[in-house]
Amino acid sequence: MPFSRNDIILAAELQLAELRITGPACVYSLKPKDGAWPDPEVIGLKYDGIRTMKDFALMIAAIKYSPDFLSNSQDHEKDIFRVRRDLICQKLAKDLGMDYRKIALYENLL
């Protein structure tokens, strides 16, 4: 599962080198590009702003009700929650100059 708002704020407060989490299928990584995290308050405000943008909500709704999502998702609510957090992290990293990556664990095994 991608990072929560609180995960990212705590990483910034502690000035961690990297925030990393391993899920069942992916490894998620977030780190500052220049070695210094943005201000935690700025991160929180930006995260909330992204989450509440009308265009963002419409994009999530389009994904949630798309035939591809509905046919491939085993747990619709859990999966859309994961997609939503992933997209927030992508936008947050882009807007605040951080490096966000999602790496599939089993991509090269076959």
N, C-alpha and C positions, 0 to 999 in steps of 0.2 A: 504494500500500500504506500503510495507517495506520502510526502511529508504533510503534517498538519501545520496550521498557523503557529501553534505553540512550539512545535519541534523547531521550526525555523527561527523563531524569536529567541529560544533558549540557545541555539547554536550561535546566534549573533551576540548574545549577552556573554557567552563563555569564550567567544572568539575561537571556535573550533577550527581546525584546519579543513575539515570536511564533515559533512553530515551524510551518513550512508545507512541504508536499510536494505535488507534482503527479504524479498517476498517469495512466494511459491514459484513464480516464474521470472521475476526480474530483480535486478539490483538497481536501486535509485541512489543517486549521488547529487549533492548540492554543495557548492563551495564558492567562495568569493574569487573572482579572477585575479585581483591584485593582492590577495592575502588578508584584506581587512573587510569584514562584513559591514553592510550598511547598518545604520542606526536601527536598533530593534523597534523603536516607535514607528519609523518610516516603513519598515517591513510590515508591521501590523496594519497600518493605514492602507498601504498598497494592496496587501492581501485582501482586506475587507472591500476595497474599491473594486478589485477584479471580480470578487465573488458576487457583488451586488450589481454589476453592470448589466443593463438590459440586454445588450447584444450577447453577453456571455450566457445569460440564462436562456436565451433563444437558441444558442448553439448547443447547449447541453440538452435542451428539449428535443432538438432535431436529431441528435445522436440517440437519445433514449428511445425514441419512437421509430427509428430507422429500421427497415426490414433486416439489414445486416446485423445490427446490434441485437435485435430481438431473437434472431435465429441462432446467434453464436454465444449469447450470454446464458450462463447456467443460473445465475442469481442476479436478476435485473437491478435490484436496488444496490447491492454490494458492488456490482460492476460499474454502474453509473457513478457511484460515489468515488470509486478509484479513478475513473476517467476524469471526473470533475477536478479532483485534487491534482492529477497529473497535468491537466491543462492550466490550472492556476499556477502550479510550480513553473511550468514552461514560461508563462507570461511574466511572472514575478522575476524570474531569472533574467529574462530578456530586458525588462524595464529597469532593473536595478544593477545590471552588469555583473551577474553571477553566472556560474557554469552549472547547468542542470543536465544530468544524463540519466537515461533509462536503458539498461542493458539486459537483453533477454538471456536467461541462464542456459537455455537449451538450444539456442540458435544454431550452433555449429556441430551438434552431436550426430546429425543424420547425414 
